[in-house]
C-alpha cells in the first residue's frame, strides 16, 4: 500500500481538497484509494507524535502514538487499499507559529521526522503545496484578522517580507526528515481549486469531477472582512473591494522574487531532493521541442542572400 502524506501548506486550498476527498469516499474506495483527513488525524490518532503539554501518566506518548498509527495502517491494508492519502496541513506546523516566528514552518524538519518515525518507513510520497509568498502571507493575515486578531503593524509586514526562509528551505527540511520518500512540490497556482487534477497528479490517474468545485475556508474579501470586524478596526483597512493586500509595492516585489527563485530551483531539479509536480493536463511539446530562444533577427530571403554572398 502506497502511503502519501499531503502536509499542506495552509492557505493553499487544503480544506477544499480534503472536502473533495471526503465527499468522494465511496468512489475512491471502489478504486482502492483510502483517505485519512483532519476529522480522523486530529481526533486522537496523531496525539503524542509531536510533544506538547499533557498530564504525566508515566507512559511514552510518542511510542503509543506510533503504535496507534501502525494499527490504523494495518486496518487500511486489510481493507485491500492500494493507496492511502493522509491529508493534514498541521503536520508541518501552524499558521500562528509562522506569524510568531516571522517565517515559513521553522519546525517542519523536526515535526516531519517524528511523523516519519510514527509511520515506520511506510511513507512513499510527501506532497507539499506551495504558493507565491505575497499571496500566501496576505491570505494568512486575512484569515488571522478575520479571527479577531489585530491588523499587523508595519514592522511585522517588513519582517515577513524580508524573511530569508523560503519554500526551498521548507522542502529541503522535509526531504531530510523523510529520506525514504519522494518529495513533491505542487504549486497552488496550478492546483488551487482543482482537487481532481491534484489527486490525479498524485496518483497518475484520472479522478472524478464530482464535488470538485466546492470552495471552503477562503479568505474574506475586504467588504466581508470589514463586516466581521469592529468599526474601530475595520476603519484601518484600505478602501475598496477585492482581496486585501497588506504589503507595499517593494515588499510584494521582494516576495515574488523569492518565490521565483524557489520555482527556478525546483525546475532545475531541486538538488535531487524535491520534484516539481507539473500540471498533468498540459501536454508537453514532445521529444524535440522548438528552440525559439536560438533564433535571432529576421529570417528573410534578403538576409539569407547577403550571408550566402559574403566574402
ChimeraX attribute file (.defattr): number of C-alpha atoms within 10 A of each C-alpha:
attribute: neighborCount
match mode: 1-to-1
recipient: residues
	/A:1	18
	/A:2	16
	/A:3	22
	/A:4	23
	/A:5	24
	/A:6	23
	/A:7	20
	/A:8	23
	/A:9	26
	/A:10	22
	/A:11	24
	/A:12	25
	/A:13	21
	/A:14	25
	/A:15	22
	/A:16	22
	/A:17	27
	/A:18	23
	/A:19	18
	/A:20	23
	/A:21	27
	/A:22	17
	/A:23	13
	/A:24	18
	/A:25	15
	/A:26	13
	/A:27	14
	/A:28	18
	/A:29	17
	/A:30	10
	/A:31	13
	/A:32	16
	/A:33	21
	/A:34	24
	/A:35	20
	/A:36	17
	/A:37	20
	/A:38	16
	/A:39	12
	/A:40	14
	/A:41	17
	/A:42	12
	/A:43	10
	/A:44	11
	/A:45	18
	/A:46	20
	/A:47	18
	/A:48	19
	/A:49	23
	/A:50	16
	/A:51	11
	/A:52	9
	/A:53	6
	/A:54	8
	/A:55	6
	/A:56	8
	/A:57	7
	/A:58	6
	/A:59	8
	/A:60	10
	/A:61	18
	/A:62	19
	/A:63	14
	/A:64	17
	/A:65	21
	/A:66	22
	/A:67	16
	/A:68	17
	/A:69	21
	/A:70	16
	/A:71	12
	/A:72	13
	/A:73	17
	/A:74	11
	/A:75	12
	/A:76	19
	/A:77	16
	/A:78	9
	/A:79	12
	/A:80	13
	/A:81	19
	/A:82	15
	/A:83	21
	/A:84	22
	/A:85	23
	/A:86	22
	/A:87	25
	/A:88	23
	/A:89	23
	/A:90	17
	/A:91	21
	/A:92	24
	/A:93	21
	/A:94	17
	/A:95	22
	/A:96	12
	/A:97	14
	/A:98	17
	/A:99	20
	/A:100	10
	/A:101	14
	/A:102	20
	/A:103	19
	/A:104	25
	/A:105	23
	/A:106	18
	/A:107	16
	/A:108	21
	/A:109	21
	/A:110	15
	/A:111	21
	/A:112	23
	/A:113	20
	/A:114	20
	/A:115	24
	/A:116	20
	/A:117	17
	/A:118	22
	/A:119	18
	/A:120	13
	/A:121	14
	/A:122	17
	/A:123	22
	/A:124	17
	/A:125	19
	/A:126	25
	/A:127	26
	/A:128	27
	/A:129	26
	/A:130	28
	/A:131	21
	/A:132	20
	/A:133	22
	/A:134	24
	/A:135	20
	/A:136	18
	/A:137	25
	/A:138	19
	/A:139	23
	/A:140	19
	/A:141	24
	/A:142	24
	/A:143	19
	/A:144	18
	/A:145	18
	/A:146	19
	/A:147	12
	/A:148	12
	/A:149	13
	/A:150	12
	/A:151	17
	/A:152	14
	/A:153	9
	/A:154	11
	/A:155	9
	/A:156	14
	/A:157	19
	/A:158	14
	/A:159	15
	/A:160	22
	/A:161	24
	/A:162	15
	/A:163	15
	/A:164	12
	/A:165	15
	/A:166	18
	/A:167	22
	/A:168	20
	/A:169	17
	/A:170	19
	/A:171	26
	/A:172	17
	/A:173	21
	/A:174	25
	/A:175	22
	/A:176	16
	/A:177	20
	/A:178	22
	/A:179	14
	/A:180	14
	/A:181	21
	/A:182	16
	/A:183	27
	/A:184	23
	/A:185	22
	/A:186	25
	/A:187	20
	/A:188	21
	/A:189	12
	/A:190	17
	/A:191	22
	/A:192	21
	/A:193	20
	/A:194	20
	/A:195	25
	/A:196	22
	/A:197	23
	/A:198	25
	/A:199	19
	/A:200	17
	/A:201	19
	/A:202	19
	/A:203	15
	/A:204	11
	/A:205	11
	/A:206	12
	/A:207	19
	/A:208	16
	/A:209	13
	/A:210	13
	/A:211	17
	/A:212	20
	/A:213	14
	/A:214	14
	/A:215	17
	/A:216	14
	/A:217	11
	/A:218	14
	/A:219	19
	/A:220	19
	/A:221	15
	/A:222	20
	/A:223	16
	/A:224	13
	/A:225	20
	/A:226	19
	/A:227	12
	/A:228	16
	/A:229	17
	/A:230	10
	/A:231	10
	/A:232	8
	/A:233	15
	/A:234	17
	/A:235	11
	/A:236	10
	/A:237	16
	/A:238	12
	/A:239	12
	/A:240	10
	/A:241	11
	/A:242	11
	/A:243	16
	/A:244	21
	/A:245	18
	/A:246	22
	/A:247	19
	/A:248	13
	/A:249	9
	/A:250	10
	/A:251	18
	/A:252	18
	/A:253	14
	/A:254	16
	/A:255	22
	/A:256	17
	/A:257	15
	/A:258	23
	/A:259	20
	/A:260	14
	/A:261	14
	/A:262	20
	/A:263	20
	/A:264	12
	/A:265	16
	/A:266	21
	/A:267	14
	/A:268	12
	/A:269	13
	/A:270	20
	/A:271	10
	/A:272	10
	/A:273	18
	/A:274	23
	/A:275	20
	/A:276	19
	/A:277	21
	/A:278	17
	/A:279	15
	/A:280	16
	/A:281	9
	/A:282	7
	/A:283	8
	/A:284	9
	/A:285	8
	/A:286	7
	/A:287	6
	/A:288	7
	/A:289	8
	/A:290	9
	/A:291	7
	/A:292	7
	/A:293	6
	/A:294	6
	/A:295	8
	/A:296	7
	/A:297	6
	/A:298	9
	/A:299	9
	/A:300	8
	/A:301	9
	/A:302	10
	/A:303	11
	/A:304	11
	/A:305	10
	/A:306	10
	/A:307	10
	/A:308	9
	/A:309	7
	/A:310	6
	/A:311	5
